[in-house]
Amino acid sequence: MLKKIRKIPNFDNAGVLSLKDLKAIPGFPSETDFENDLVAVIECDEDIPCNPCEDVCPHSAIKVGLPITNLPHLDAKKCIGCLKCVAICPGLCIFVINKNFDDKNSLIFIPYEYSPLPNKGQLVRALNRKGEYVCKGIVYKVIKSSKKNSSSIVGIIVPKKFYNEVRHFNF
Amino acid sequence: MDSSNNYKKNCDYELIIIGAGPAGLSAAKTAAERGVNVILIDENDRPGGQLFTQTHKFFGSKEHYAGIRGFQIGEKLLKDLAEINVKLLLNTTVFGIFPTEKRVMYSTNNSKIHTIMSENILIATGALEKPILFKGWTLPGVMGAGAAQTMMNVYRVLPGKRVIMIGSGNVGLIVSYQLMQAGSKVLGVIELLPKISGYKVHAAKIRRAGVPILTSHTIIEAKGKNFVKSAVISRINFNNGSIEYIKGSEFEINCDLICIASGFQPFSELCWQLGLEMKYISALGGFVPVHNIYMESSIPGIFVAGDVAGIEEASTAMEEGKLVGEVVAFRLGYSKEKDFKIYFNQINKRLSDLRSGSFGIERKKGKSILTNYS
């Protein structure tokens, strides 16, 4: 008998970076870097010829150099979390995180190209890199893209323990 | 009869470009800016080729329009085109080229047949989607991922609400993402190989939005009477190069769209018809016209650029088009050798950058086989 299913379950981790993968990425902040203010989190680990993040960074915190297949290196001390790289990254793989937003919560800025955008203060379902529900999140800020080519950015507040897990949301 | 006048007028082009996609448009712009008298022919009702189906941002560096969406590059190229003196024929199909006198036959809106001649012809006809065959693949609701992309991004028609995507190359991943942006539910991406073939960042984008990617799986059947109702999918094993379905792993899922993203092949009919020397290079999508570093085929004066010269990206197609524009301009005496060498090296540098890294290396090898061969 042929099985009929309504939903295909998550099969494996194909396309999902593990914490071990992430820690080896030169664009991924160290644990100390996360303790400071806002910091860019560059989850880019393939030698794709691409460097708009380096070009757009006004503080030279991101270095790709030559050849342009190099992975972006983050100098977290220079990064002020201005979000310019989040808006331009063609891979939508840069986030900006303020781990210590307040005593209990972290703030995660996520590139978001779906319509409609959520509203400030809205309750959303925060998801992990596999699209699984993690926790509730509250929309802190919505930055609608001003130019056709940039991505909109949504900042959501989630409990601190999930700062490295939550990377998307729906509502 | 003013046929002699017409003849003279029709002959009056220094470069005929067939295909107004990224390669053809870039070649037209570059050549015309140097002073070459160019005619650009395309079978569609507007130029731009596949650029107008691309709503995602391009990779690359500033020189490759990185961080800009494909359709914006299309808009820019059309704006450039309007500012230069290029004759543009739309809704026009080229169906034959005589190799010796380099006469191009075409027909506009399938009416009268015309011919024009030029010493230089660029074939920039792009690519075709390669289908995979399975039971039910001819049902309405089974289509190429490129077709689905054109439907939603150009004609604003949602091709389906519940989607199965076959193939996890960049096209499969990107079109899945765009279908979600347009409001469809992508039920899953099915990949024959044991790993994802496209960029991980594209995969990550759809994974975090909840789309499973099933590696080592394939579609067995599209079911439905007059339209796709469901897809049957099975897990597979590779056994000595052949595919073995794993019994009991099959499942059926309701869907109304099955997209096939199993790659492209060069749209090379005109090349075959001309008798150009062709070579099979798997990394470039199949049979490609042999060409030298000036993108010139085995017949002098016949050039190729873009996907027809090997399946790559829009960014490489634009560079190859520019290269042909520079070569033709130089040969016709519109640029000095010293300047040409500079332009040529700049373009090659950018092409080399675009073909670097683990995703570009096979294409780079394929291209060098072609250029060393000729």
Interface residues (C-beta under 8 A of the other chain):
Chain A: L2 K3 K4 I5 R6 K7 I8 P9 N10 F11 D12 A14 G15 V16 L17 E43 C44 D45 E46 D47 I48 P49 C50 N51 P52 D55 V56 P67 I68 T69 I88 C89 P90 G91 L92 C93 E113 Y114 S115 L127 N128 R129 K130 G131 E132 K148 N149 S151 R167 H168 N170
Chain B: H56 K57 F58 F59 G60 S61 K62 A66 G67 I68 R69 Q72 M180 Q181 L187 G188 E191 K195 I196 Y199 K200 V201 H202 A203 A204 K205 I206 R207 R208 A209 G210 V211 P212 I213 L214 T215 H217 V232 E250 F251 E252 I253 N254 D353 L354 R355 S356 G357 S358 F359 G360
